[in-house]
Amino acid sequence: MAQPLSTAIDTAFKSNIVPDQEYLLQGSVLDDKVTVLLHRLRGLCDNVDSGSEQFHDHEMCFTIRTTPTPLSLRVRRALDHQDMPWQLRYIGQPEYGDAKRPTIIRSSIDIGCSASVVEFLTELGCRMDFEYLARGYMFRKGRMKITVSKIFKTNPGKAQDSMEAISESYLVELSVLAPRGQDAIAEDMRSFAEQLRPLVNLDKVDYKRLAHGPT
């Protein structure tokens, strides 16, 4: 006899077969160096024949503060593929661990949804903290995903050609989504990150420390 859907989902989470854990390293590369980095990635990654996948996305970041710990939710839509579903993503609090831990670890769950998700979140009491446009390239190396993104401010009513970049650099992210307890992935990520030096230094970025400055 088939299990009810809710029971099957609960069993999947308890059995650690749902990829709800994100391992993450981040860095940046200056605009005038990004072409060299892209050539390096094409040589190292799996999609060497087809080249990198390009993306152009709009991301909105929401929080709901009715819980003891603010809940972070992100909504992303593809501007270059209007027929694709929107994506709702839950991101948990990052765990940095000690100096020996190679990557940040945080809970992450992605759900495909419709365009009405923004209205739904607003009715739940979520507040949009910020939004931005991301345009760039995505590579794959096994289970690892590498994105090289240029971040732009949103300017409603203006043409895409007039978008204003937030900085003179690209955001570089190396990530893996996996079930809990697969910490060996982090070592593979560290080894891959070493192959990208000195073009980009991928590391555990603690944004709270950056916001408060050095102690």
C-alpha positions as CSV (number, residue, x, y, z in Angstrom):
1,M,0.0,0.0,0.0
2,A,1.4,3.4,-1.0
3,Q,2.3,5.9,1.8
4,P,0.5,9.3,2.0
5,L,2.6,12.0,0.4
6,S,3.3,13.8,3.8
7,T,4.5,10.5,5.3
8,A,6.8,9.8,2.3
9,I,8.3,13.3,2.6
10,D,8.9,13.0,6.3
11,T,10.5,9.6,5.8
12,A,12.8,11.1,3.1
13,F,14.0,13.8,5.3
14,K,14.6,11.5,8.3
15,S,16.5,9.1,6.0
16,N,18.9,11.9,4.8
17,I,18.1,11.4,1.1
18,V,16.8,14.9,0.5
19,P,19.5,17.4,-0.7
20,D,18.6,20.1,1.9
21,Q,22.1,21.1,2.9
22,E,24.2,23.6,0.9
23,Y,28.0,23.7,1.1
24,L,29.2,27.2,0.0
25,L,32.4,29.1,-0.8
26,Q,32.3,32.7,-2.2
27,G,34.7,35.2,-3.7
28,S,35.0,37.9,-6.3
29,V,37.0,38.7,-9.4
30,L,37.6,42.2,-11.0
31,D,35.9,42.9,-14.3
32,D,39.1,43.0,-16.2
33,K,40.1,39.5,-14.9
34,V,36.8,37.7,-15.4
35,T,37.7,36.5,-19.0
36,V,40.8,34.7,-17.7
37,L,38.7,33.1,-14.9
38,L,36.0,31.9,-17.4
39,H,38.7,30.3,-19.6
40,R,40.1,28.5,-16.5
41,L,36.7,27.2,-15.6
42,R,36.0,26.0,-19.2
43,G,39.1,23.9,-18.9
44,L,38.3,22.5,-15.5
45,C,34.6,21.9,-15.7
46,D,32.4,19.2,-17.2
47,N,30.6,21.3,-19.9
48,V,33.8,22.0,-21.8
49,D,32.3,21.1,-25.2
50,S,29.0,23.0,-24.9
51,G,30.5,25.9,-22.9
52,S,29.0,27.6,-19.9
53,E,25.3,28.1,-19.3
54,Q,24.3,31.8,-19.3
55,F,21.6,33.2,-17.0
56,H,19.9,36.5,-16.4
57,D,17.8,36.4,-13.2
58,H,15.8,38.7,-11.0
59,E,16.0,37.9,-7.3
60,M,13.9,39.2,-4.4
61,C,14.9,38.6,-0.8
62,F,12.2,38.5,1.9
63,T,12.2,38.1,5.6
64,I,9.4,37.3,8.1
65,R,10.0,38.5,11.6
66,T,7.1,36.9,13.4
67,T,9.3,34.1,14.5
68,P,12.1,34.3,17.2
69,T,14.7,34.0,14.4
70,P,13.9,35.9,11.2
71,L,13.1,33.6,8.4
72,S,14.9,34.3,5.1
73,L,13.1,33.4,1.8
74,R,14.2,34.2,-1.8
75,V,12.2,34.4,-5.0
76,R,14.1,34.1,-8.3
77,R,12.8,34.3,-11.8
78,A,14.6,33.8,-15.1
79,L,14.4,37.0,-17.3
80,D,15.8,35.2,-20.3
81,H,13.4,32.2,-20.0
82,Q,10.0,33.7,-19.2
83,D,8.3,30.3,-19.5
84,M,10.3,28.8,-16.7
85,P,8.7,28.4,-13.2
86,W,9.7,30.9,-10.5
87,Q,11.8,29.5,-7.7
88,L,11.1,29.9,-4.0
89,R,14.1,29.2,-1.8
90,Y,14.5,28.9,2.0
91,I,18.0,29.6,3.3
92,G,18.9,28.8,6.9
93,Q,21.4,30.5,9.2
94,P,25.0,29.7,8.0
95,E,27.2,27.5,10.1
96,Y,30.9,28.6,9.8
97,G,32.4,26.0,12.2
98,D,36.1,26.3,13.1
99,A,39.0,27.1,10.9
100,K,39.3,23.4,9.9
101,R,35.9,23.3,8.3
102,P,36.4,24.1,4.5
103,T,33.1,25.6,3.7
104,I,30.0,27.3,5.1
105,I,27.1,24.9,5.6
106,R,23.5,26.1,5.6
107,S,20.0,24.6,5.2
108,S,18.6,25.2,1.7
109,I,15.3,24.1,0.1
110,D,14.2,25.1,-3.4
111,I,10.6,24.9,-4.7
112,G,9.2,25.6,-8.1
113,C,6.2,28.0,-8.0
114,S,4.1,30.4,-10.0
115,A,4.4,34.2,-10.3
116,S,1.8,34.7,-7.6
117,V,4.4,33.7,-4.9
118,V,5.3,37.3,-4.3
119,E,1.6,38.1,-3.4
120,F,1.4,35.0,-1.3
121,L,4.5,35.9,0.7
122,T,3.3,39.5,1.2
123,E,0.0,38.2,2.6
124,L,1.9,35.9,5.0
125,G,3.6,39.0,6.5
126,C,6.9,38.8,4.7
127,R,8.8,42.0,3.9
128,M,11.0,42.4,0.9
129,D,14.4,43.6,2.1
130,F,16.1,44.0,-1.2
131,E,16.2,42.9,-4.8
132,Y,18.7,42.7,-7.6
133,L,19.5,41.5,-11.1
134,A,22.1,38.8,-11.7
135,R,23.6,38.1,-15.1
136,G,26.4,35.6,-15.7
137,Y,27.7,32.1,-16.3
138,M,27.2,28.7,-14.7
139,F,29.5,25.7,-14.8
140,R,29.3,22.2,-13.4
141,K,32.0,19.9,-12.0
142,G,30.4,16.7,-10.8
143,R,28.0,17.8,-8.1
144,M,29.6,21.2,-7.8
145,K,28.0,24.3,-9.3
146,I,30.1,27.3,-10.0
147,T,28.4,30.7,-10.9
148,V,30.1,33.9,-12.0
149,S,27.6,36.7,-11.6
150,K,27.5,40.4,-12.3
151,I,25.1,42.0,-9.9
152,F,23.0,45.0,-11.0
153,K,20.6,47.4,-9.3
154,T,16.9,47.1,-10.3
155,N,15.7,50.2,-12.1
156,P,12.0,49.7,-13.0
157,G,11.0,51.3,-16.3
158,K,14.6,51.5,-17.6
159,A,16.0,49.5,-20.5
160,Q,18.2,46.5,-19.6
161,D,21.2,48.1,-21.4
162,S,21.2,50.9,-18.9
163,M,21.4,48.7,-15.8
164,E,23.7,50.0,-13.1
165,A,26.3,47.5,-11.8
166,I,26.7,47.4,-8.0
167,S,30.5,47.0,-8.2
168,E,33.4,46.6,-10.6
169,S,33.7,42.9,-9.9
170,Y,31.9,39.6,-10.4
171,L,30.5,37.5,-7.6
172,V,31.9,33.9,-7.7
173,E,30.2,31.1,-5.9
174,L,31.0,27.4,-5.5
175,S,28.2,25.3,-4.1
176,V,26.9,21.8,-3.6
177,L,23.4,20.7,-2.5
178,A,23.5,17.4,-0.7
179,P,21.8,15.4,2.0
180,R,23.0,16.0,5.6
181,G,26.2,14.4,6.8
182,Q,28.1,14.4,3.5
183,D,30.9,16.6,4.8
184,A,33.5,14.9,2.5
185,I,32.1,17.1,-0.3
186,A,33.6,20.2,1.5
187,E,37.1,18.7,1.0
188,D,36.4,18.3,-2.7
189,M,35.3,21.9,-2.9
190,R,38.4,23.1,-1.2
191,S,40.6,21.2,-3.7
192,F,38.7,22.6,-6.6
193,A,38.9,26.2,-5.2
194,E,42.7,25.8,-4.9
195,Q,42.8,25.3,-8.7
196,L,41.3,28.7,-9.2
197,R,43.9,30.6,-7.2
198,P,45.3,33.2,-7.6
199,L,42.5,34.4,-10.0
200,V,39.9,34.2,-7.3
201,N,40.1,33.4,-3.6
202,L,37.0,31.3,-2.6
203,D,36.5,31.3,1.1
204,K,33.9,31.3,3.9
205,V,32.5,34.8,3.9
206,D,31.1,35.9,7.3
207,Y,28.8,38.8,6.4
208,K,28.0,39.6,10.0
209,R,31.7,40.3,10.7
210,L,31.9,42.4,7.5
211,A,28.9,44.5,8.6
212,H,30.3,45.1,12.1
213,G,33.9,45.6,11.0
214,P,37.1,44.2,12.6
215,T,37.0,43.7,16.4
